[in-house]
Each structure stands twice: as C-alpha cells, then as structure tokens.
Amino acid sequence: MMKLIADNLRITRPDIRRALQQLDPKPVQDLVKACEARGAWAIDVNTGHLGKQAGPGMRFFMEAVQAVTDLPLLIDTANPDAMAAGVKAAKNRIILNGFSLEPRKLEQILPLVREYDADIVGFLLYPDSRVPIDAPQRFEVAQDLMEAVESAGVAKERVIIDPVIPPLAWADGIVQAREVMKVIRTLPDLLGFPVKTIGGISNLGTNAPDRAARLAVELSYVAMLTSAGLDYALLDILNFDLVRAAKVSGILARENLFSWAMVP
C-alpha cells in the first residue's frame, strides 16, 4: 500500500514561520499531532533554506516535532548545513529530502547518508537543476544518479527516486505528468532492483485558479500514481477527500479480495 507523507509542515505557512521567529513550538506540534491523527505514515519537515539560522532553526523544528510524534521524518531542505543539523538532532527514523546531480549536493549531502545510515530522496534533475522533458531523459538521469551514489559508497537501496511531478501550468505539464507515470512503472526493471519512488502531489496544482479545480486534478492523479506503483505520496494529509482517494485507489490497485468495510 502506498505510504502517505504529510507535506503540511512548511516554512511558507505564516503560522509556522512565526513559530520559528518566536521559538514557539506549539503551532508546529499542534499541526504535527493533527497530521498523525489523520493517518500520516511520516511527516515532511519542510524548513526551506533557513539561511544563517540553518543549525538553530532546524534543531528547533526537529525538537518540536519529535516531542509529539515517533513517526518517521523527512528532513526537507536544500541547505546542506540545515540537513546536517537535522540529522544530528534526529531521534526518529529519518529520510533526507533530498539530493540531485548538483555537484554541491553530491559532495555535501551524500556523505550524511553514509555516516548516519539513512535513506535519501533522489530527484531526477540535471546537474543545473533542469527537469528532464520525458521518460527517456529521466531514465538517463536515474542511471547517473545511481552511479554517483555507488561512487560515494552509499548503497543504492538507500535511494528513493523522485521523478519530479510537474505543475500542470507548465507548457508541457500534462505531457510530463504522463511521463512521470511511465518512469514509476519502468524504473525498477531499468535499474535492476525494486527501487522505491516518491512524488509530491501538490506540485501538480501549482498556480491552479481555485481550490476546487486543484482538488479535482489531485484526486484523479493520485489514483493514477497509485496504479502506476508509486510507493510514497507527499500530500495534504488534512484533506479528507484526497487521502480517501489515495487509500481507496491503493485498495483497488493491489488487493485481490474486496469488502466494502475496507473503504475508509
């Protein structure tokens, strides 16, 4: 069954940004407890870059979150210093989110995986952070990513591949969204082992004209991703309809015997 990861804890939320500024853990903890109550398998701790406050800021979030949950935590930052601070402060199981072929990330983030024996999300992006335009280009990047991982002394099984779900607002967004599903279906055979995959559902609706339109698209796409075999979905765990669609599509995609009692 696809595991659901709450992407609600974001530094871009005004209440969470204020919590950091005031070093007040309560808003963070209230949100995390609500996410756990709604069935999150893990919490994505999306702190952004954090700038000069990378160490203290990340420690604040990690301590606040771990005080109220034992769930796995995704340390979601592009700042290697913040990532290192999060790893050192971790008591729960962690997944580093994440790295790509960008040289700085290969040099500074991959060693943390080896040192702390953690899993890590690998984004299928070019070294200059461009998104590949189709499935064949994503496959090439995936192979380069795995070569870099093994060269760094990290077991390939530690990597969870993010094929990068595009915003539909992009000129080729709907085409790329279909290409992502091809990648999810084919990648394990291409790489020769059962690689896990992860996707951020909320990326799809970036700049949607209204919430209803965005939800309609996300409901359909999460079912398609489940059918394609996605292992981890980052989504708004507090949205009942979206979570229900993800769970029901998982039942239809993987269960052989059905009972109406299985429907949440």
N, C-alpha and C positions, 0 to 999 in steps of 0.2 A: 504493500500500500504506500502511495506517495506520502512523504512526510511534509507537514505544513509548518513553515517557519514564519513567525510573526515579524513583519517588517515595520511595525508601528513605532518602535523606539527610534526616532530620528532627531538629530540635532536641528533640523529645519523646522520642527514644530516649535511654536513660540513658547509653550509651557515647558518644554524640555530644555530649550535654550536658556530660559530664565532660571530653571533649576540648577543648571551648571553655573550661571553667573552668581547665584546666591548660595551655591553649595547646599541646596536643599534637596535631599534625596526623596522626599515624599512623592512629588509628581512622577518621578521615574518609577518608584516602587508601586504606586497605585496602578500605573499603566501596565507594568510587568505582571502584576497579580491578575489584572483583568485579562491579559493575553493568555496566561496559563489557565485561567478558569474557562476560557473558550476553546481549549484543546490544542494549544500550540505545542509542537514537538520541541521547538527551540526558539530562542529569542535572538534576533539580529540586532546587535548593539551598534547602531549607525551613528558614529560620532563626527563624521566628516573629517576634515584635516586637523582641526584643533590648534594649528599654528604653534605659537611659542608655548602654549599651555598643554602641549601634547601629553607629557607624562602625568602631571597632576589631574588634567581633565579626564584622561582615560581611567586613571585609578579611581576617580570619583564615580564614574559610571559603573565600573566593574564591581566596586564595593557596594554601591547602592543596589545593583541588580542581584548580586549573589546573596545579599542579606535576606531576600524574599523568595528565591527560587533555586532549585537544584537542576533546572533544565540546562541542556547544552546551550552555549552562547557562541554566536558568530561575531568575531571582532571585525567590524566593518569600517575600515579606514584606508585611505591611500597613503597615509603618513607612516613611514617605517618606524619612526620614533614612538608614535602613538601605538602602533601594532606591538612593538617590543614591550611597552609599558603594560599593555593589556594582557599579554602572555604571562608576564611576571606576576601580575596581580590575580591571575586566574586560579580558582579553586574548582569550578565546574569544568566539565568537558568543554573543549573549545574547538572551533573551526576558524581558521584565518580567512578573512574575506576581503581581499584576496590578492592575487598577483597575475601578471601577464608577461609577455615577452619584453616589456620595457626594461632596459638594462638595469636601471636603479632598483627596480623591484626584484629582479633576479638576484642581484648582489646583496640586497639588504633584508629581504623578506624570506627567501627560501632557507637561509641558514637557521631562522627561527623554527621552521618546521623540523629540521634535522635535530636541533638542540632540544626541543620540547616534545618531539614525537607527536605532532598534531596533524590533523587533516587541514587541507587548504583548498580554497576555490581558485580554479584557474580560468581566467577569462580568455576566450578566443578572440584576441585582438592582436593587431600587428605591433611591432616594437614602438611605433609612433602613435599608438592608441587608436588607429583607424579600425573600423569594423569591417571584416570581410563581407563581400557583397552576396555570396552564395554558399551553398553547402560545400562544393569542392575546395573553395578557398578556406573555409573553416576547418576542413579536414587537414589541409596542409599546415595550418597554424597549430592544430591539435598535435600533430606529429612533432613539430618543432618544440612545442611546449613540453611534451613528454621527454624529448631528448635533453632539454635543458634541466628538467627535474632530475633525471637519472645522472646527468653530469655533476649535479650538485650533491649527489649522494642521498637523494630522497627517494623513497620507494614510490613507484608510480601509483600504487593503490591508495596513497595518501591524497591524491588529487581528485577533486570533484569538479567536473568540467561545466562551466557556464558558457553556453553557445551565444549568449548575448541576445536577448529578446529585444527587438527594435520598437520604437514608438511607431504606431501606425501613421502618425503625422509626417514621417519621412516620405520622400517622393516614392521610394520603393519599399515602404514599410510593410505593406501587406504581402509582397513577394518574399521579403526577408523573413517574415513571420512563418511562412510555409517552409522556407529553407531550414529554419531552426528545427522544425519537427523532423525533417529528413536527417539532420545531424543527430538528434536524440535517438532515433531508431537505428542508425547505422554505425555510430561511433564505437560501440563495444566490439563489433565484428572487425572494424577497421583497425583498431588498436590491439586487438587480440586478447582482451581481458574484459571482465564486466565492469567497466568504468562507470562511476556514478555521475549523474547530471543534475544540475540545479538551474532554476530560472526565476527571474524577478517578474511576476505577473503585472505589477503596477507600471512597469516600463511601457507596456503596450498602450496604455491610455494617456500617456503624457500629452498635455495640451488638448485634451478632449473638451468639446464645447459645453458639456454638462455632465453631471454625475450619473444620470440615468443612462446616457449613451455609453459612458465609460464602463459602467457595470455590465451592460448588455454584452459588450465586447469581451470583457474579462470572464464572464460566465461561460461564454462559448469557447474561448481559447483555453481556459483551464481544463475543460473536458477534453479538448483535442490534445493538449500536452500530456494529460494522464494516459490517454490511449496510445500516444507515441512512446510512453515508458519513462517519463520524467520521474526522477527519484525524490527531489526536494523542490518544493514550491515556496518562494518568498511571496507573501501576500498579506493583505489586511485581515488579520485573524479576527478582528472585531466585526467584520461584515458577515452577518449570518448567511445571507444568500450565497456569497462567494465560497465560503467554507463548506456549506452544504453541497454546492455543485461539485467542489473538489472531492469531497468524500463519496458522494453518490457515483461520480464518474469512475472513481477508483474501484468501487464495488462492481460496476458493470464491466470494467476493463479486465479485472483479474479474478473475480470469484466465479466458480463453476455452479455452485448451488445458491439460489436466491430465496430470501424471505423478506416480506415487507417490513418485518421487525428490524432489518438491517438498515433501513433508511433513517438517517438522523432527523 
